[in-house]
Amino acid sequence: MIKIQKKNFNLEEEIEKIKNKHSDIGALTSFVGYVRDLNNNKDVKYLNLEVYEEMAFKELSKIENNTIKKWGLIDTLIIHRYGKLIVNEKIVLVCCFSQHRKNSFEACEFIMDYLKKDAPFWKNEFYYKDNEWLENSSYRF
């Protein structure tokens, strides 16, 4: 399931909606991304996320389908917010549901790598004195 939205979300409610649809889930791996208060040695006030919704939904659907097939997932949940987000607000939730943990871990990391590097979302980070458009990252731990 893919949701691109302005409004905040409740982690447990969103996860329960998926879990209630499937009785064969043995593993859930999730990632939650938040707006942090410091980036590039600057104090962050807020960020504004812009999105081309139709393209984002289409591209996320491709990634979701490929991920489900490659790792044999039962389901996925990708929620990505846009608009003005202040420090400590949730930006993204990625959940991968599978029968076994290894599949869900690898799939979740794959989706997050895509979101950080190639997804059609653009971040304008606002500091106390200026703002900066951030480039997509290919950083990997």
N, C-alpha and C positions, 0 to 999 in steps of 0.2 A: 504494500500500500504506500502511495506517495501523497504527501500533503505539502503544498507550498502556500504559506499563509502568513498574515501579519500577526495574528493573535498568538498569545502564549499557549502552552500546552501542559497538561498534567502527565508526567511520565507513567505513573502507575495505571491511570485510566487508559492511556493509549496502548500500553502493553497488554492489559487485561482484555481489551477488545480483540486483539489478535489471538491471545491464548485461549479465549473462549470459543474460537472457531476451530481449534485443532486439539485433539487429545493425544497426538503422538509427538509433541514437542518434548525433547529431552534436554535441550540446551538453548539458552538465549544469551547472546553477546550483544551488549549495547555500548554506544558511545554518545555522550552528551557534550556539546560544545557551548561554552559561555563567552560572553564579552568580558575580557579581562581589563584591569585598570592600568596596565602598563604595556606598551608595545614600542619597539624601536627607541627605547630610552626616553619615551614621552608619556606623560600622564594622559590617559584616554578619558574623555568625557562621555562619548557615545560613538556608535558607528551607525552609518546608514547603509543598508544593504539594498541594492537594486537588482531586479531580476527581469528577464524576458520570460514570463510565465509559460507561454506555449512551448517555447524552445526548451526551457528547463524541464518541463513535464515530459516532453518527448525524449530528451536525452536521458533523464533519470529512469524512464521506463525501459529504455534499452539496457542500461547498466543493471537495473533490477532483474530483468529477464535473463541476461547473461550470467549474473551472479547466482540466481536460483538454479539454473541449469548446471553451471560449473561445479558448485559445491553441494548440489542436491538439497537445497534448503526447502523447508516446509513453507516459509513465508518470510517477508521482510517488511520493515516499517521505516520509511524515510520521511522525516518532517523537517523542512527547512523554512525558516522565517525570513521575512524581508521587512524593510521599513526602518524606522528609528529604533535602535536597541541600546539601552543604557547598560552601564557596567553591572555585571552579575546576572543579566538576563540570558535566558537560553536562546541559542541561535539554531542549533541543529540536534536532531535525535536520529540515530541510525540503530536499528535493531535487526538482528539476523536470528531466525528461529530454525533450529535443525534438530535432528535426532542425536547428534554427537557434537561435543564442544569444539573440536578442532575445526570442523567445517564452519561453525558459526564465527569463531575467532578470525579465521582467514578471510571469510566473506565480508565481515564488518570492516576489517582493515582495508580491503580492496575498495569498498564503497567510499570510505572516508578519504582514501588517497585520491579517488576520482573527484570527490567534492572539493577538496583542497586545490587540486591542480587544474581540472578541466570543466567544471560545471559552470553554466552561464549565470553566475552571481557576481556582482561587483561590490566591493567594500570601500566605502569612503569613511575613513576614520577621523573623528574630530577630537582635537586636543584643546587645551585651554587657550592656546594662542593661534592655532592654525588647523588645517586639515590636510589629509593626504589620501589619495587613491592607492589602495594596496594591490600589489600584483599577486596573482595566484601562485601558490607555493608548490614546489615539487619535493619539499622537505619530507624525509622519511626517517623514522627513528632507527 
